[in-house]
């Protein structure tokens, strides 16, 4: 009797276990255990939910997990083009999971998506079986432009540059269009695109009339990237008449004006009559054969005197000459001094000879004739007398 009861009890327990397992498998909560999902970088839990095909704004992407089977593993990001096209791995990294609740386990930086040709991605956890989600990254390629220069005078060359960003491996081309002050197209130029980055005109256009010109840059788009065009009004270039340039004058003074071989030669130039001059003054020293022996440059900041700092050691006799040339700038014309205005005469220098003597004789008696002998060395064709 007792054995029968146990048998029946065992049968009831087995049947009950089967029912419980079936019930657990059907619970919605079980489907969420071990789940992963993606969210916009830096957002709170479950901003995007756990569903597939979620659309995320352009930017970093956070990976979240809930009740994962493994405490660590590897995440893999695939680019997943339209159906019937093989997926391509574009990034991977490691994750760490602790605890039993949902938590952020990794972040995918925006730069990881730049090698893709479209916005559809698949995320997998390699060490957590069958954990994967697909998502879209809603990036619209953008274009930012910078005119160079933004103001100019007639005759200046106008150029433009465009920075392409947020594209998925963008290709195609950017067409730069320059409009003259009357709104007529004055110049167009195209450059090929190979990825996000900065693209610029290579030729540009000479401004030939005063007024406000405008640049506009248009990206052609390609598969995965829509066309985009900059705002023409954002790139004005104001062109004015050429400014009157002042004619400064330059006066020079060599230092010294005469010297011996081995002396250091310097020069000073005084700039006057300039209109807030900038630029440089280049000092050039010519040897007695009129060959350039030395140059030195000084930076100009206003009218006034400017001098060489180092100078040059004269290494041969003859007449040397300095010349100083001011470069000019937008407000001032260039000017230079004449070689003939700055002669420096170099001669041989005096040397220091040495003298040694020998008395003849060194000892003597009263009545002997005493003489002396002197030896002169280290002379430069010495003349004169020895007393």
C-alpha positions in Angstrom: 0.0 0.0 0.0 2.8 2.3 0.9 4.7 1.4 -2.3 1.7 2.1 -4.4 1.2 5.5 -2.9 4.8 6.4 -3.6 4.5 5.3 -7.2 1.4 7.4 -7.7 3.1 10.3 -6.0 6.1 9.9 -8.3 3.9 9.9 -11.3 2.1 13.0 -10.2 5.5 14.8 -9.5 6.8 14.0 -13.0 3.7 15.2 -14.7 3.7 18.3 -12.7 7.3 19.0 -13.7 6.4 18.7 -17.4 3.6 21.2 -16.9 5.8 23.7 -15.1 8.6 23.5 -17.8 6.0 24.0 -20.5 4.6 27.0 -18.7 7.9 28.6 -18.2 8.8 28.3 -21.8 5.7 30.1 -22.8 6.2 33.0 -20.4 7.0 36.4 -22.2 9.5 37.2 -19.5 11.7 34.3 -20.6 12.2 35.7 -24.0 13.8 38.9 -22.6 16.3 37.1 -20.5 19.8 37.2 -22.0 18.6 39.9 -24.5 20.9 42.6 -26.0 19.9 45.9 -27.7 21.3 49.2 -29.0 20.5 52.7 -27.8 21.8 56.2 -28.7 25.1 56.8 -26.9 24.7 58.2 -23.4 20.9 57.7 -23.1 19.0 56.1 -20.2 18.0 52.4 -20.1 15.8 51.1 -22.9 15.4 54.4 -24.8 15.1 52.4 -28.1 13.5 49.2 -26.7 14.6 45.7 -27.5 13.0 45.4 -30.9 14.8 44.7 -34.2 15.2 47.3 -36.9 15.3 50.2 -34.4 16.3 53.5 -35.9 19.0 55.4 -34.0 20.1 59.0 -34.5 23.6 59.7 -35.9 26.3 59.4 -33.2 27.7 56.9 -30.8 25.8 53.7 -30.1 25.6 52.0 -26.6 25.2 48.2 -26.3 22.9 47.1 -23.5 22.4 43.6 -22.0 20.0 41.9 -19.6 20.6 38.7 -17.8 23.4 37.6 -20.1 24.7 34.0 -19.9 28.3 35.1 -19.9 30.0 37.8 -17.8 32.4 38.8 -20.6 32.8 38.2 -24.3 33.1 39.9 -27.7 30.7 42.1 -29.6 30.9 42.2 -33.4 29.4 45.0 -35.6 28.5 44.1 -39.2 27.3 46.3 -42.0 24.2 44.7 -43.4 23.3 45.9 -46.9 19.9 45.3 -48.5 18.6 41.7 -48.7 20.6 39.0 -50.6 23.9 40.8 -49.9 26.6 39.4 -47.7 27.1 41.2 -44.4 30.6 42.7 -43.7 32.3 43.0 -40.3 33.4 46.6 -39.7 34.3 46.6 -36.0 34.6 44.5 -32.9 35.4 44.8 -29.2 35.1 43.2 -25.8 32.3 43.6 -23.2 32.0 42.9 -19.5 28.7 42.1 -17.8 28.1 41.9 -14.1 24.9 41.5 -12.1 21.5 40.2 -13.1 19.8 43.3 -14.4 20.1 45.3 -17.6 23.2 47.4 -17.9 25.3 49.1 -20.6 28.2 46.8 -21.6 30.0 48.7 -24.3 29.9 51.8 -26.6 30.5 51.9 -30.3 32.0 55.2 -31.4 30.7 57.0 -34.5 34.0 56.5 -36.3 33.4 52.8 -36.4 30.5 53.3 -38.8 32.4 55.5 -41.3 33.7 52.5 -43.3 30.2 51.3 -44.1 28.4 52.1 -47.3 24.9 52.3 -45.8 23.1 52.8 -42.5 21.9 49.2 -41.8 23.9 47.3 -39.1 23.8 44.0 -37.3 25.2 43.5 -33.8 26.2 40.1 -32.3 27.6 38.9 -29.1 30.0 36.1 -30.0 30.2 34.5 -26.6 26.5 34.7 -25.8 24.8 32.3 -28.2 22.1 33.6 -30.5 22.3 37.2 -29.3 22.0 39.6 -32.2 20.0 42.7 -33.2 19.8 44.8 -36.3 19.5 48.6 -36.3 19.6 51.6 -38.6 21.8 54.6 -38.0 20.0 57.6 -39.3 22.9 59.7 -40.5 22.4 62.5 -43.1 25.7 63.5 -44.8 26.4 67.1 -44.1 28.6 69.7 -45.8 30.2 72.8 -44.2 32.0 75.3 -46.3 34.7 78.0 -45.9 35.5 80.7 -48.5 39.1 81.7 -48.9 39.4 84.6 -48.7 36.2 86.1 -47.4 37.3 89.6 -48.4 39.6 90.6 -51.3 40.5 93.2 -53.8 40.0 93.1 -57.6 42.6 90.7 -59.1 42.7 88.4 -56.1 42.1 84.6 -56.6 39.0 83.3 -54.9 38.9 79.7 -53.6 36.5 77.5 -51.5 36.7 74.4 -49.3 34.0 72.0 -48.1 34.1 69.6 -45.2 32.0 66.4 -45.7 30.9 64.6 -42.5 28.6 61.8 -41.3 28.7 60.0 -44.6 28.9 56.3 -45.0 32.1 55.9 -47.0 31.0 58.7 -49.3 32.2 58.7 -52.9 31.0 60.8 -55.9 32.1 64.4 -56.3 31.7 67.9 -54.9 31.0 70.7 -57.4 32.0 74.2 -56.3 30.2 77.1 -58.0 31.2 80.8 -57.8 28.5 83.4 -58.5 29.5 87.0 -59.4 27.8 90.0 -57.9 25.1 89.9 -60.5 24.2 86.3 -59.7 25.8 84.8 -62.8 27.9 81.7 -62.6 31.5 82.8 -63.0 33.3 79.6 -62.3 32.7 75.9 -61.5 35.1 73.3 -60.3 34.7 69.6 -59.2 36.7 67.4 -57.0 36.3 63.6 -56.5 35.2 62.4 -53.0 36.8 59.5 -51.2 35.5 59.5 -47.7 34.5 62.1 -45.1 37.0 65.0 -45.0 38.0 68.4 -46.4 37.9 69.1 -50.1 39.0 72.3 -51.8 39.2 74.0 -55.2 42.5 73.7 -56.9 42.3 76.5 -59.4 39.9 79.1 -58.1 38.9 82.3 -60.0 40.3 85.8 -60.3 37.8 88.4 -59.1 37.5 91.0 -61.8 34.7 93.2 -60.5 33.8 94.8 -57.2 30.8 93.6 -55.2 29.7 90.6 -53.2 30.5 87.2 -54.8 29.1 83.9 -53.4 30.4 80.3 -53.3 28.2 77.2 -53.2 29.3 73.5 -52.8 27.1 70.6 -53.9 27.8 67.0 -53.0 26.5 64.5 -55.6 25.7 61.7 -53.2 26.0 58.0 -53.8 24.6 54.7 -52.6 24.0 55.1 -48.9 24.5 58.9 -48.9 22.0 61.5 -50.1 23.1 64.6 -52.1 23.5 67.8 -50.0 24.2 71.4 -51.0 25.6 74.3 -49.0 23.7 77.5 -48.5 24.9 80.0 -51.0 24.1 82.9 -48.7 26.5 81.5 -46.1 29.6 82.1 -48.3 29.8 85.7 -49.4 33.1 87.2 -50.6 33.3 91.0 -50.6 35.6 92.3 -53.4 36.7 95.9 -53.3 38.9 98.1 -55.5 42.6 97.5 -55.1 43.9 99.6 -52.3 46.5 102.4 -52.9 49.9 101.3 -51.8 52.2 103.7 -50.1 55.8 104.1 -51.4 58.1 103.8 -48.4 61.8 104.8 -48.6 64.8 103.0 -47.1 68.1 104.4 -45.9 71.0 102.3 -44.9 74.2 102.6 -42.8 76.9 99.9 -42.8 78.6 99.2 -39.5 81.6 99.5 -39.7 82.4 101.4 -43.0 86.0 100.1 -42.9 87.7 97.3 -41.1 90.4 94.7 -41.3 90.1 91.0 -42.3 88.3 89.0 -39.7 86.1 91.9 -38.5 82.3 91.3 -38.3 80.3 93.4 -40.7 76.7 94.5 -39.9 74.1 96.7 -41.5 71.1 98.9 -40.5 68.2 100.0 -42.6 65.7 102.7 -41.7 62.2 102.3 -43.2 60.1 105.5 -43.5 57.0 106.7 -45.2 55.2 103.4 -45.0 51.5 102.8 -44.2 51.8 100.7 -41.1 54.3 98.5 -43.0 54.7 94.8 -42.3 56.7 92.2 -44.2 60.5 91.7 -44.0 63.8 93.5 -44.8 66.4 91.2 -46.3 70.1 92.3 -45.8 72.5 91.0 -48.4 76.3 91.4 -48.2 78.3 91.2 -51.4 82.1 90.4 -51.4 84.7 92.3 -53.4 83.7 90.2 -56.5 80.1 91.3 -56.2 79.0 87.7 -55.2 76.5 87.3 -52.5 78.4 86.2 -49.4 75.7 86.5 -46.7 71.9 87.2 -46.2 69.9 87.9 -43.0 66.2 88.8 -42.7 64.5 91.0 -40.2 60.7 91.1 -39.5 59.1 94.5 -40.1 56.5 96.0 -37.8 56.1 99.7 -38.6 58.4 102.4 -39.8 61.8 102.6 -38.1 65.3 101.1 -38.0 66.1 97.4 -38.5 69.5 95.8 -38.2 71.3 92.6 -38.7 71.8 90.5 -35.6 74.6 88.2 -36.5 76.5 89.8 -39.3 79.4 88.3 -41.2 83.2 88.0 -40.7 85.0 89.6 -43.6 87.5 87.0 -44.9 89.3 88.9 -47.7 90.6 92.4 -48.5 88.7 94.7 -50.9 85.5 96.7 -51.0 82.4 94.9 -49.8 78.8 96.2 -50.3 75.6 95.9 -48.3 72.1 96.1 -49.8 68.7 96.1 -47.9 65.4 95.1 -49.6 62.0 95.7 -48.1 59.4 93.1 -49.3 56.4 95.3 -49.2 52.8 94.2 -48.2 49.2 94.9 -49.2 49.5 98.6 -48.2 53.1 99.3 -49.1 55.2 98.8 -52.2 58.6 97.1 -52.1 61.8 99.1 -52.0 65.5 98.4 -51.8 68.8 100.2 -51.3 71.6 100.4 -53.8 74.9 98.5 -53.4 76.8 101.6 -54.2 75.3 103.3 -51.2 77.0 100.9 -48.7 80.7 100.2 -49.4 82.8 98.6 -46.6 86.6 98.8 -47.2 88.5 95.8 -45.8 92.3 95.9 -45.4 94.9 93.5 -44.0 95.1 93.9 -40.2 98.3 94.5 -38.2 99.9 91.4 -36.8 101.7 91.0 -33.5 105.4 89.9 -34.1 107.6 88.5 -31.4 111.3 89.3 -30.7 114.0 87.3 -28.9 117.5 88.5 -28.1 121.0 87.1 -27.4 123.8 89.2 -25.9 127.3 88.7 -27.4 129.2 87.9 -25.3 127.3 86.9 -22.3 130.3 87.5 -20.1 133.3 89.8 -20.7 136.1 91.8 -19.0 136.6 95.6 -18.9 137.5 96.9 -22.3 135.6 94.2 -24.3 133.0 95.3 -26.9 129.5 94.3 -26.0 126.9 93.6 -28.8 123.3 92.2 -29.0 121.3 90.2 -31.5 117.5 90.3 -32.0 115.4 87.8 -33.9 112.0 89.0 -35.2 109.3 86.4 -36.0 105.5 86.3 -36.9 105.7 89.4 -39.1 103.7 90.4 -42.1 106.6 91.7 -44.3 107.8 93.8 -41.5 109.7 97.1 -42.1 110.8 99.8 -39.7 113.6 99.7 -37.2 114.9 97.8 -34.1 116.6 99.9 -31.5 
